[in-house]
Amino acid sequence: MTIYPFRAVFTAALAATIAMAFATTLRAQTAPVWTVPEIGALPRDAHGLLVREGRDLITATYAHIGPNVPDPAKRYAGNNLACGNCHLMAGTKKFGIPLFGLLGDFPQYSARSGRDISLEDRVNACMTRSMNGRAMPDDAPEMKAIVAYITFLSSGVPAGKQLPGMGTGKMPEMSRAANPARGSVIYARVCAACHNTDGSGIRNSAPNTDLGYMMPPLWGPDSFNDGAGMARLINVANFVHFNMPHGTDYLNPRLSVEDAWDVAAYVVSQPRPHKAGAEKDFPDLLLKPVDAPFGPYADKYSEQVHKYGPFAAIREAIAKLKKAGAK
């Protein structure tokens, strides 16, 4: 049978395409896939015990360094939350503000501090804001344990590698301001059963024993303060969309984008402890997050707009100010 030149070229091209597809599939099958390391596989040596202690400090912070622990010197946290209330599944859940893969990110520049910070500095930012407490010394046993746990969760992550699932996720923003009044209705329907009608959460206590919260407070005196990242609308809205109600994950959100924005607005509108000196955060105001709920700001927009959005106009104003400053 005669094979015409064009058929030969077509056959060769087809064979090359098939070979390329096969090679791609083979690479996908053989490429290493990073997974969260198994803490239970660690030996019970000094390092293994330190990592486990770090996990315990994340999941039951209140029991080890909370405001009611017997030793006053160990009372670093100012509320009865656990770090795991925000860093879900002990910091291993995608878009649940995970702690895995962070080691290589530090030291890093912090726009909030206006300087390079260490991993210990970042932990203490949570201690003084989310936990509404005080900083731990870098050489405190508890700090060493938390850092050891975060380091362990970075096992096998190549330097400079950005793992998927970091932060709180990113859903579309609305062209309107988020509506706390509408959010209050959603909160009553979806959230109040777990977090209580007054946002005070549900204690997880046995008689004469303080075991923290089964469901954490979202506002009030035992919640995070107004300088915490979770006091900002964008963080709360994305966290809610990809993680709430309890049991939700980023693959199957249960609240619509609009509902998540509005219920988040209701949460951030509620009273909580004040972080003294928060107005000094972000010394370069052009780097201040658009949803920072307190001034000063580099732009002309009010605290109300910064708190509830919409944010497109703010971003445009900031971009123009940056461009003008660069000239």
N, C-alpha and C positions, 0 to 999 in steps of 0.2 A: 504494500500500500504506500502510495506517495504521501509524504508529510510536507505540506506546503510551508514555506518560511514563516508566514504569519502564525500558522498553527504551532510551529516550534517555539516561536517567541512567546505565544500565549501559554503554552504548556510550561515553559521555563518560568514565566512570571507567576503562574499559579503555584508551581512547586515552591518557589521562593516565598510566596505569601504563606503557604501552609507551614513551611519550615520556620518562618518568623513567628507565627502564631503558636507553634509547638514550643519554640524556645521561650517565648513569653510565659506560656502556661507553666513550663518546667521551672522557670525562675521564680514564679509566684509560689509554686509548690515547695521549692527548696529554700526560699529566702527565709531567714530567721524572723519569727514573729515574737515581739516582746510581750510578755505577760507579767502581771503583778507577781513578784516573788512570794513564795509560800513561807510565812514566818514560822509555821510549825515544823519546817524541815531544818531549822537552825539547831545546832547542838546547844546543849544547856551549859555552855561555857560562859565566861564573863561577858563576851560580846553578845552572844545569843540572849542572855538575860537582860542586858542593857537595851537591846532592841525591843524585847518584849515589854520592858518597863516603859519605853517610849510610846509603844502602842497603847498601853494602859493609861498613860497620861493624856493621850488623845481621846480615848473613848470614855474615860471617867475622870476628867480633869478636876472636877469638884471634890473628888475623894482624896486626892493627893496634894493639891495646891489651892484648894478652894477656900472661901472665906470662913469656913467652919472647921477646918482641920485643927487638931489639938495644938500643934506647934505654930505660934504666931509668925515665926520667921519664915514658915513655908506658905503663908497665905498670899500667894502672888495673884491669883485670880480674885476679882472683886465681885463676881457673881457665881451662881451655881450651874452655869452652863458647862458643857463639855466641848472641846475643840471639834469633836465629831458631830456636833449639831449642825455645823456648817460644812466641815470636811467629811462628807458622808461616807459610810462604810469604812471608817477609820482611815479616810483619805484615799480610798482606792476606787471610788465611783467616778466614771467619766461624766464630766460637766457637773459633778457634785463638789466642785472646788477641790480636786484631787491634790494629793501631796506627792504623787509619784513623779519621778523624772525631774525634780527641782534642783538637785544638787549642783548640776553644771551651770545653772543660771546665776549662781552667786560666786563672788560679789557682783552686784549689778547696781546701776544708777537708779535711785528712787526719786521720782519727780516730787513726791510728797515731802521727802526730807531735804531734797536739793543736794544730795551727796550720794556717793557709793555706799551701799549697805551690805552687810554680811548676812548669812542665813540666820544667825542668832539675832541680828537686828530685826529681821523680818518676823521671826517668832515673837519677839517682844512687841512689835507693832500690834500683833493680835492680842497679846497679853494686856496691853494698855488700852485697847479699843474694843475689840470683840468681847474680851473677857472683863473689860472695865476695871482692870487691876493695875499692877505695877510691874516694872521690868524685872526679869531675872538676871542675875550675873551670868556672864558667859560660861563661867566655870562651875555654876551650880549643878549638882547631880541631875536635877530634873531637866535642865537645859541640855546637858550632854546626852541624856536619854532620848529626848525629842529629836535632837539632831541625828543621833544614831538611827532612829527609826526612819526619818526622812531619807537619810543616806541609804539605808537598806532598800527603801522603795525605789531608789534609783539604780539598783543593781542591774547591770547589763545594758544600761542606756548609754549609747555612744556620746562622747562629748559633742555638744552643740546640737544634738538631736532634739527636735520638738515633737513630743508624743501627742497623738490625737486625744481629744477629750479634756483638754485643760480648761481651767476657769469655770465659768457658768454657762458657756454656750453663747450663741448670738442669734437671736430671732429678729425678724423685721421690726423696725420702729414704726410708730404711728405718726400720721401727719397732724394729729390733734394732741392736746395735752391729756395725760392720763387723769382719770376721774376718780378721786377718792370716794365720792358719794356712791357712784356705781360700784366701786370696789367693795364698799361695806356690805352690799347685798350679796356679792359673790363670796365674801368672807363668811358671812352667816350661813350660807348654803354649803360651802365646800370645806372651810378651814376651822370653824369654831368648834366642831366636835373634837378635834385634836388639840387645838391651841387655846381653847376656852373663849367664851364670848368677850372677855375683857383682855384677851391677848396674853394672859398670865401663864399659859401652859398647864400641863398636868404633872404633878409631882410623882416621882417613882420611889415611894418610901414605904418601909416597913415600920412597925412600932419602934420608937426610940432610935431609929436609924435613918440618916439622911442619905438617900441614894440618887440625889439629883432629880432630873426630869425625865419622865417617859416621853413627853412631848414638850419642847422648849418654849419659853415665853418669847413672844415676838416684839413686845414693848413692855414698858413698866420698869420698875426699879431693879429687877433682876435680869434685865436683858442687856444686849450690847449697847454701847453708847453712840452718840450721834457723830462721832468721828470714825466709826467703823466702816469698812467697805460695804457691809450689808445695810447701812443706813442710806445708801444711794440707790435711786430708782432702777437704773439699768441693771445693776447687779441683782437686786431682789427680783425684778421681773423675769430675767432669764433663769435664775435659780428656780423660781416657782414653775415656770413653763416646762422646764426639763426634768424636774424632780418631784413636783407636788401635784395632787395629794400623795401621801406616803405610798411608796411602791411604784410610782411612775418612773420611767427612764426616758432618755432622749430619743429613743426609737419610737416611743408611743406616748406622746404628750396627751394629757387628758383635759387640760385647760386650753382654750383658744388663745391666740396671741393677744387679742384685745382684752380678754378676761384677765390674762396674766399681768398685763400692764396696769389695769385698773385696780386689781386687788393688791398689787405691789404698792400702788400709790396710796391706798388706804393704810397699809402697814407703815410706810415711811412717814405718814402724816401724824402718827400717834406719838405720845410723849415717851421719852427714854432718858437715861442719864446723859449729862452733858460732858463732853471732852474739853477740859480746860486747854486753852491755847490752840484750838483747832483752826482758828482764823490765821494762824501763822503757817499752816500747811501750804505746800506748793509755792515756794518763794518766787518761782517763775510762774506768774499767773497764766501765761499762755499755755502752760502744760497742765493746768488744773482741769480735771474731768468736767465735762459739760453738765453732769448731773450732781455736782457737789452741792449739797443742800445749804451751804453757808458761804457768805462772801469773805473777803472781797473778790471781785471778778475783774478780768481785763476788759470785758465787753460791757455793753450798755444794758444788758438784759437783767431783769429782776431776779431776786431769790426765788420767787414763785415759779418763774419760767424754768430756771435751772433745776428746780426740784421736781417738776412734773412734766417738763417738755412743752411743746415739741422742740427737738434739739437741732434740726437741720439749720435753722437760721443762726443759732449760736455757733455751730461749727463753721459756717460760712464767714461769720464775723471774725472768729479766731484766725481762720486761714488768711483773711485780709490783713489782720494785724501782724501776723507772722511775716507775710510777704512785704509789708511796709517796713518792718524792722530789719529785714534782710537787705534792703536797698542801701 
